[in-house]
Amino acid sequence: MADEKTYKKLVTLYDDFHLDSIKAMLKDEEIPFSEKKDEVNTDLAQIIGNQISGTSLYVPEKFLQTTRKLINTVLGIDFSGYEEEEKEKNN
């Protein structure tokens, strides 16, 4: 990932539709991003039958709030849980 100190976690997604949609929006708006896939035991995923691995998207801190507003407007994703998590990390 790019400089982790300046990139902040935007969202973790568990489905390709939302992942591809958000990546397309970021590219359209020329917002740099990086992604990190969670590692998962594929045997376990097959047994459970669910997609239990996610992909986290990161954007530069200066774009974080603007990007969240855009995604909320277009896709209706609520970021309040992420904001609360960030406040707890900063305390």
N, C-alpha and C positions, 0 to 999 in steps of 0.2 A: 504494500500500500504506500501511497505517497506519504509525505511527512505526517505521521500520526498525531503530532501535536497540533497541527492546524486543521486536520480533518476530524469531523465529528460524526457520530453515528446518526444517520437519517432514519433508517427503519430496517427491521428484519422481516423478510417476506418468506412465505412458505408455498407460494404458488407462482407459476410461470407467467400467468396473465398479468398480475399486478407488477411483478418484477420487470417484465418486458415493457409494460406501459410506463412505469416510472423512469426506466432507463431511456426510453424514447423521449419523454418530456425533458429530462435533463440534457440530452443531446440537442434537442430543439432549442432550448434556452441557453445553450453553450455553457452549462454549469459542469465543471469538472467533477468526476466522481470516481470512486473505486469500490470494488465489491470483494467480499470475502465469504466463501461458502463454508458452512458448518460441516465439520466432519461427522459422519454418522456410520454406524454399522449397517451395511446394506442388507445383511441377513435379517437383522432385527426389523428393519423397515418392511421387508417382504412378509415377515410373519405377522406384523401388526396390520399391514395393508394400508398404512397411511404414509404420507410424506412427512417425515419428522425432522428432516433437515431443512435449514433455511439459508437464505443468502442475506447478508447485511450489506447495506449500501452506506457509503460515507461520502460526505461533501465537505468542502472547506467551510470552516466555522462562519465566515462572513456571509455565506449563502444559506445557512441552515434555516433560519426563520422564514425567509422568502420562499425557499423550496417547500417547506412544510405547508405554508399557506396555499401555494399553487396546487400541491398534491391533494390537500384537503378539499379545495374547491372543485377540482376535476374528478377525483376518485372517492371523495368522502371519507378518507382515512383520518381518524382522530389521533392526534399526537400527544394528547394530555398525559398519557402514561409515560411516554418518553421524557416529557418535560419534568414530571415528578421524579423520575429516576435520576435525571441530571442534577436536580436540586439536592437530592440525597447524597450524590457523589461529591458535590461541592461543599457539603457541610462537614 
